[in-house]
Amino acid sequence: MIDYTQEDFVQRVKELTDSRGADLIIDGVGKTTFAGDLEAVATRGHIVTYGITGGIPDDINPFALLSRSRTVHGADLFDYIANREERIMRAKAVWEAIAAGWLKPQISQVFALEEAISAHRLIEDRNNIGKILLKI
């Protein structure tokens, strides 16, 4: 895993791929990382952006993607979940993947319920989104 807040993720991707770049980048951060995504993605690579915790990225000229044949896709989970049944089906698939062991949640810290205020403060910090678990 590459932590973009701790290291130059573009350089690290290039090191890991022998300068080729990543075939797929899934970005939930936005402005903070998007320009780097464009550098780190491989020729004919794909960037999927689904969040803006780091702000809305600057506009890009779509013709800038022609160089290296890159593609950018935007997705919002709410557009993909049509109804309650689909939400349940997708949630069940996630839990099954965790149970099967091929999806491994990364939890940086566990809090007692009495520490919910501290946990909430960490959630408000975009660097900690998705890394908090409350122990009840």
C-alpha positions as CSV (number, residue, x, y, z in Angstrom):
1,M,0.0,0.0,0.0
2,I,1.2,3.5,-0.8
3,D,0.3,6.3,1.6
4,Y,0.2,9.4,-0.5
5,T,0.4,11.6,2.6
6,Q,3.8,10.0,3.6
7,E,5.6,9.6,0.3
8,D,5.6,10.8,-3.3
9,F,3.1,8.3,-4.7
10,V,3.9,9.1,-8.3
11,Q,7.6,8.2,-7.8
12,R,6.7,5.1,-5.8
13,V,4.3,3.9,-8.5
14,K,7.0,4.4,-11.1
15,E,9.5,2.5,-8.9
16,L,7.1,-0.4,-8.4
17,T,6.2,-0.7,-12.1
18,D,9.7,-0.1,-13.6
19,S,8.5,3.3,-14.8
20,R,5.5,1.8,-16.6
21,G,2.8,3.3,-14.4
22,A,-0.3,1.8,-12.9
23,D,-2.9,0.2,-15.1
24,L,-5.7,1.2,-12.8
25,I,-5.8,4.0,-10.2
26,I,-8.9,4.3,-7.9
27,D,-9.0,7.7,-6.3
28,G,-11.3,8.8,-3.5
29,V,-9.2,11.9,-2.7
30,G,-9.6,14.3,-5.6
31,K,-7.7,17.6,-5.9
32,T,-4.8,16.5,-3.6
33,T,-4.0,13.5,-5.8
34,F,-5.6,13.8,-9.2
35,A,-2.7,15.6,-11.0
36,G,-0.4,12.9,-9.7
37,D,-2.8,10.2,-10.9
38,L,-2.4,11.5,-14.4
39,E,1.3,11.1,-14.1
40,A,1.3,7.8,-12.4
41,V,-1.2,6.0,-14.7
42,A,0.3,3.8,-17.4
43,T,-0.2,4.3,-21.1
44,R,-3.7,3.0,-21.9
45,G,-4.3,3.1,-18.1
46,H,-7.5,4.0,-16.3
47,I,-8.3,6.4,-13.4
48,V,-11.6,5.9,-11.6
49,T,-12.5,8.8,-9.3
50,Y,-15.2,8.4,-6.8
51,G,-14.6,11.0,-4.0
52,I,-13.4,14.4,-3.2
53,T,-12.2,14.3,0.4
54,G,-9.2,16.4,-0.8
55,G,-11.3,18.9,-2.8
56,I,-12.6,19.1,-6.3
57,P,-9.7,18.6,-8.8
58,D,-8.9,21.4,-11.3
59,D,-10.5,21.1,-14.7
60,I,-8.6,19.3,-17.3
61,N,-8.7,19.6,-21.1
62,P,-10.1,16.2,-22.2
63,F,-7.6,16.3,-25.1
64,A,-4.8,16.1,-22.6
65,L,-5.8,12.5,-22.1
66,L,-4.9,11.6,-25.7
67,S,-1.3,11.6,-24.8
68,R,-0.7,8.0,-23.6
69,S,-4.3,7.1,-24.3
70,R,-5.4,7.5,-20.7
71,T,-9.1,7.3,-19.5
72,V,-10.8,8.9,-16.5
73,H,-14.1,7.6,-15.2
74,G,-16.2,9.2,-12.5
75,A,-18.4,7.1,-10.3
76,D,-20.8,7.8,-7.4
77,L,-22.0,4.8,-5.4
78,F,-25.5,6.3,-5.1
79,D,-25.9,6.1,-8.9
80,Y,-25.0,2.5,-8.8
81,I,-27.3,1.4,-6.1
82,A,-30.8,1.5,-7.5
83,N,-32.7,0.2,-4.5
84,R,-32.6,-1.5,-1.1
85,E,-32.3,-5.0,-2.5
86,E,-29.2,-4.0,-4.5
87,R,-27.7,-2.3,-1.5
88,I,-28.2,-5.5,0.5
89,M,-26.8,-7.7,-2.3
90,R,-23.6,-5.5,-2.5
91,A,-23.1,-5.3,1.2
92,K,-23.5,-9.1,1.4
93,A,-20.8,-9.5,-1.3
94,V,-18.4,-7.3,0.7
95,W,-18.9,-9.3,3.9
96,E,-18.5,-12.6,1.9
97,A,-15.2,-11.3,0.4
98,I,-14.0,-10.4,3.9
99,A,-15.0,-13.8,5.2
100,A,-13.3,-15.5,2.2
101,G,-10.1,-13.6,3.1
102,W,-9.4,-11.9,-0.3
103,L,-10.7,-8.5,0.9
104,K,-8.8,-7.4,4.0
105,P,-10.0,-4.2,5.8
106,Q,-7.2,-2.1,7.1
107,I,-8.0,-0.7,10.5
108,S,-5.5,1.7,12.0
109,Q,-7.1,2.2,15.4
110,V,-10.0,0.7,17.5
111,F,-11.9,2.9,20.0
112,A,-14.1,2.0,22.9
113,L,-17.6,3.5,22.6
114,E,-16.7,6.0,25.4
115,E,-14.1,7.4,23.0
116,A,-16.5,8.1,20.2
117,I,-15.7,11.8,20.3
118,S,-12.0,11.1,19.6
119,A,-12.9,8.7,16.8
120,H,-15.2,11.3,15.2
121,R,-12.4,13.9,15.3
122,L,-10.2,11.4,13.4
123,I,-12.9,10.7,10.9
124,E,-13.1,14.5,10.2
125,D,-9.5,14.3,9.2
126,R,-9.6,13.2,5.5
127,N,-6.3,11.2,6.1
128,N,-8.2,8.9,8.4
129,I,-11.4,8.3,6.4
130,G,-12.3,4.6,6.4
131,K,-9.8,3.7,9.1
132,I,-11.9,4.0,12.2
133,L,-13.7,1.2,14.1
134,L,-15.7,1.7,17.2
135,K,-15.6,-1.2,19.7
136,I,-19.0,-1.5,21.4
